[in-house]
Amino acid sequence: MTDNCLSKNKREIQQICTNFHSAIEFIGKRWMGAVIYSLLDGPKRYHEIVSSIPGISDRLLTERLRDLESEGLIVKNILNTCPKIVVYELTPVGKELKEVIHVLMEWVKNRKNS
């Protein structure tokens, strides 16, 4: 019985490690944190996001927005106006990253000042 519990714990730990690694890899993609950070203060149009992230290319921003949308962290709202307006917004799941992003930003700031 102990072996069964131990192997279950190992499987759970392995699953946690795998999920953690996947999350870190996803958030750690180039510019991903900056895109999320840009959307933390509310919905933005594409040009507002690109202008808030110096150095990001249009191609890479488009890719990151698609990644975030496919993971359910942002929604792309198309407003029925003339011309149509596209607005990107964090979902409730995406907003859960607020504390994580702020803690990372603080950590980076503290290391830079050390």
Rosetta constraint file for C-alpha pairs under 8 A:
AtomPair CA 1 CA 5 HARMONIC 6.45 0.50
AtomPair CA 2 CA 6 HARMONIC 6.03 0.50
AtomPair CA 3 CA 7 HARMONIC 5.99 0.50
AtomPair CA 4 CA 8 HARMONIC 6.13 0.50
AtomPair CA 5 CA 9 HARMONIC 6.17 0.50
AtomPair CA 6 CA 10 HARMONIC 6.19 0.50
AtomPair CA 7 CA 11 HARMONIC 6.15 0.50
AtomPair CA 8 CA 12 HARMONIC 6.15 0.50
AtomPair CA 9 CA 13 HARMONIC 6.01 0.50
AtomPair CA 10 CA 14 HARMONIC 6.00 0.50
AtomPair CA 11 CA 15 HARMONIC 6.11 0.50
AtomPair CA 12 CA 16 HARMONIC 6.14 0.50
AtomPair CA 13 CA 17 HARMONIC 6.06 0.50
AtomPair CA 14 CA 18 HARMONIC 6.07 0.50
AtomPair CA 15 CA 19 HARMONIC 6.08 0.50
AtomPair CA 16 CA 20 HARMONIC 5.95 0.50
AtomPair CA 17 CA 21 HARMONIC 5.99 0.50
AtomPair CA 18 CA 22 HARMONIC 6.17 0.50
AtomPair CA 19 CA 23 HARMONIC 6.16 0.50
AtomPair CA 20 CA 24 HARMONIC 6.16 0.50
AtomPair CA 21 CA 25 HARMONIC 6.05 0.50
AtomPair CA 22 CA 26 HARMONIC 6.10 0.50
AtomPair CA 23 CA 27 HARMONIC 6.14 0.50
AtomPair CA 24 CA 28 HARMONIC 5.67 0.50
AtomPair CA 25 CA 29 HARMONIC 6.30 0.50
AtomPair CA 26 CA 32 HARMONIC 7.75 0.50
AtomPair CA 27 CA 32 HARMONIC 5.77 0.50
AtomPair CA 27 CA 33 HARMONIC 6.08 0.50
AtomPair CA 28 CA 32 HARMONIC 6.51 0.50
AtomPair CA 28 CA 33 HARMONIC 6.96 0.50
AtomPair CA 29 CA 33 HARMONIC 7.78 0.50
AtomPair CA 31 CA 35 HARMONIC 6.23 0.50
AtomPair CA 31 CA 56 HARMONIC 7.19 0.50
AtomPair CA 31 CA 61 HARMONIC 7.83 0.50
AtomPair CA 31 CA 64 HARMONIC 7.60 0.50
AtomPair CA 32 CA 36 HARMONIC 6.32 0.50
AtomPair CA 32 CA 64 HARMONIC 6.24 0.50
AtomPair CA 33 CA 37 HARMONIC 5.93 0.50
AtomPair CA 33 CA 101 HARMONIC 7.18 0.50
AtomPair CA 34 CA 38 HARMONIC 6.02 0.50
AtomPair CA 34 CA 53 HARMONIC 6.77 0.50
AtomPair CA 35 CA 39 HARMONIC 6.53 0.50
AtomPair CA 35 CA 49 HARMONIC 7.12 0.50
AtomPair CA 35 CA 53 HARMONIC 7.52 0.50
AtomPair CA 35 CA 61 HARMONIC 7.69 0.50
AtomPair CA 35 CA 64 HARMONIC 7.51 0.50
AtomPair CA 35 CA 65 HARMONIC 7.81 0.50
AtomPair CA 36 CA 40 HARMONIC 6.36 0.50
AtomPair CA 36 CA 90 HARMONIC 7.87 0.50
AtomPair CA 36 CA 94 HARMONIC 7.94 0.50
AtomPair CA 37 CA 41 HARMONIC 7.93 0.50
AtomPair CA 37 CA 98 HARMONIC 7.73 0.50
AtomPair CA 37 CA 101 HARMONIC 6.88 0.50
AtomPair CA 38 CA 49 HARMONIC 6.31 0.50
AtomPair CA 38 CA 52 HARMONIC 6.78 0.50
AtomPair CA 38 CA 53 HARMONIC 7.68 0.50
AtomPair CA 39 CA 43 HARMONIC 6.09 0.50
AtomPair CA 39 CA 44 HARMONIC 6.66 0.50
AtomPair CA 39 CA 49 HARMONIC 7.64 0.50
AtomPair CA 39 CA 88 HARMONIC 7.75 0.50
AtomPair CA 39 CA 89 HARMONIC 6.44 0.50
AtomPair CA 39 CA 90 HARMONIC 6.44 0.50
AtomPair CA 40 CA 90 HARMONIC 7.22 0.50
AtomPair CA 40 CA 95 HARMONIC 6.91 0.50
AtomPair CA 40 CA 98 HARMONIC 6.56 0.50
AtomPair CA 42 CA 89 HARMONIC 6.54 0.50
AtomPair CA 42 CA 90 HARMONIC 7.56 0.50
AtomPair CA 43 CA 87 HARMONIC 6.23 0.50
AtomPair CA 43 CA 88 HARMONIC 5.48 0.50
AtomPair CA 43 CA 89 HARMONIC 4.38 0.50
AtomPair CA 43 CA 90 HARMONIC 7.21 0.50
AtomPair CA 44 CA 48 HARMONIC 5.89 0.50
AtomPair CA 44 CA 49 HARMONIC 6.34 0.50
AtomPair CA 44 CA 87 HARMONIC 5.40 0.50
AtomPair CA 44 CA 88 HARMONIC 5.42 0.50
AtomPair CA 44 CA 89 HARMONIC 6.65 0.50
AtomPair CA 45 CA 49 HARMONIC 6.48 0.50
AtomPair CA 45 CA 85 HARMONIC 7.70 0.50
AtomPair CA 45 CA 86 HARMONIC 6.00 0.50
AtomPair CA 45 CA 87 HARMONIC 4.54 0.50
AtomPair CA 45 CA 88 HARMONIC 6.08 0.50
AtomPair CA 46 CA 50 HARMONIC 6.24 0.50
AtomPair CA 46 CA 86 HARMONIC 7.31 0.50
AtomPair CA 46 CA 87 HARMONIC 6.99 0.50
AtomPair CA 46 CA 88 HARMONIC 7.30 0.50
AtomPair CA 47 CA 51 HARMONIC 5.99 0.50
AtomPair CA 48 CA 52 HARMONIC 6.19 0.50
AtomPair CA 49 CA 53 HARMONIC 6.59 0.50
AtomPair CA 50 CA 54 HARMONIC 7.40 0.50
AtomPair CA 50 CA 56 HARMONIC 6.80 0.50
AtomPair CA 50 CA 57 HARMONIC 7.86 0.50
AtomPair CA 50 CA 58 HARMONIC 7.32 0.50
AtomPair CA 50 CA 61 HARMONIC 7.12 0.50
AtomPair CA 56 CA 60 HARMONIC 6.62 0.50
AtomPair CA 56 CA 61 HARMONIC 6.52 0.50
AtomPair CA 57 CA 61 HARMONIC 6.16 0.50
AtomPair CA 58 CA 62 HARMONIC 6.07 0.50
AtomPair CA 59 CA 63 HARMONIC 6.22 0.50
AtomPair CA 60 CA 64 HARMONIC 6.11 0.50
AtomPair CA 61 CA 65 HARMONIC 6.07 0.50
AtomPair CA 62 CA 66 HARMONIC 6.22 0.50
AtomPair CA 63 CA 67 HARMONIC 6.19 0.50
AtomPair CA 64 CA 68 HARMONIC 6.12 0.50
AtomPair CA 65 CA 69 HARMONIC 6.04 0.50
AtomPair CA 65 CA 74 HARMONIC 7.71 0.50
AtomPair CA 66 CA 70 HARMONIC 6.03 0.50
AtomPair CA 67 CA 71 HARMONIC 6.28 0.50
AtomPair CA 68 CA 72 HARMONIC 6.30 0.50
AtomPair CA 68 CA 73 HARMONIC 5.17 0.50
AtomPair CA 68 CA 74 HARMONIC 5.66 0.50
AtomPair CA 69 CA 73 HARMONIC 5.77 0.50
AtomPair CA 69 CA 74 HARMONIC 4.87 0.50
AtomPair CA 69 CA 75 HARMONIC 5.80 0.50
AtomPair CA 69 CA 76 HARMONIC 7.30 0.50
AtomPair CA 72 CA 91 HARMONIC 7.00 0.50
AtomPair CA 72 CA 93 HARMONIC 7.31 0.50
AtomPair CA 72 CA 94 HARMONIC 7.42 0.50
AtomPair CA 73 CA 90 HARMONIC 5.77 0.50
AtomPair CA 73 CA 91 HARMONIC 5.33 0.50
AtomPair CA 73 CA 92 HARMONIC 7.62 0.50
AtomPair CA 73 CA 93 HARMONIC 5.77 0.50
AtomPair CA 73 CA 94 HARMONIC 4.13 0.50
AtomPair CA 73 CA 95 HARMONIC 7.78 0.50
AtomPair CA 74 CA 88 HARMONIC 6.59 0.50
AtomPair CA 74 CA 89 HARMONIC 5.30 0.50
AtomPair CA 74 CA 90 HARMONIC 4.16 0.50
AtomPair CA 74 CA 91 HARMONIC 5.01 0.50
AtomPair CA 74 CA 94 HARMONIC 6.26 0.50
AtomPair CA 75 CA 88 HARMONIC 5.77 0.50
AtomPair CA 75 CA 89 HARMONIC 5.41 0.50
AtomPair CA 75 CA 90 HARMONIC 6.33 0.50
AtomPair CA 75 CA 91 HARMONIC 6.34 0.50
AtomPair CA 76 CA 86 HARMONIC 6.69 0.50
AtomPair CA 76 CA 87 HARMONIC 5.84 0.50
AtomPair CA 76 CA 88 HARMONIC 4.70 0.50
AtomPair CA 76 CA 89 HARMONIC 6.66 0.50
AtomPair CA 77 CA 86 HARMONIC 5.62 0.50
AtomPair CA 77 CA 87 HARMONIC 5.10 0.50
AtomPair CA 77 CA 88 HARMONIC 6.18 0.50
AtomPair CA 77 CA 89 HARMONIC 7.70 0.50
AtomPair CA 78 CA 84 HARMONIC 6.63 0.50
AtomPair CA 78 CA 85 HARMONIC 5.71 0.50
AtomPair CA 78 CA 86 HARMONIC 4.49 0.50
AtomPair CA 78 CA 87 HARMONIC 6.41 0.50
AtomPair CA 79 CA 84 HARMONIC 5.78 0.50
AtomPair CA 79 CA 85 HARMONIC 5.09 0.50
AtomPair CA 79 CA 86 HARMONIC 6.18 0.50
AtomPair CA 79 CA 87 HARMONIC 7.63 0.50
AtomPair CA 80 CA 84 HARMONIC 5.57 0.50
AtomPair CA 80 CA 85 HARMONIC 7.14 0.50
AtomPair CA 81 CA 85 HARMONIC 6.51 0.50
AtomPair CA 90 CA 94 HARMONIC 5.02 0.50
AtomPair CA 90 CA 95 HARMONIC 5.82 0.50
AtomPair CA 91 CA 95 HARMONIC 6.13 0.50
AtomPair CA 92 CA 96 HARMONIC 6.49 0.50
AtomPair CA 93 CA 97 HARMONIC 7.46 0.50
AtomPair CA 94 CA 98 HARMONIC 7.80 0.50
AtomPair CA 96 CA 100 HARMONIC 7.89 0.50
AtomPair CA 97 CA 101 HARMONIC 6.01 0.50
AtomPair CA 98 CA 102 HARMONIC 6.14 0.50
AtomPair CA 99 CA 103 HARMONIC 6.04 0.50
AtomPair CA 100 CA 104 HARMONIC 6.20 0.50
AtomPair CA 101 CA 105 HARMONIC 6.11 0.50
AtomPair CA 102 CA 106 HARMONIC 6.15 0.50
AtomPair CA 103 CA 107 HARMONIC 6.11 0.50
AtomPair CA 104 CA 108 HARMONIC 6.11 0.50
AtomPair CA 105 CA 109 HARMONIC 6.12 0.50
AtomPair CA 106 CA 110 HARMONIC 6.08 0.50
AtomPair CA 107 CA 111 HARMONIC 6.20 0.50
AtomPair CA 108 CA 112 HARMONIC 6.13 0.50
AtomPair CA 109 CA 113 HARMONIC 6.32 0.50
AtomPair CA 110 CA 114 HARMONIC 6.29 0.50
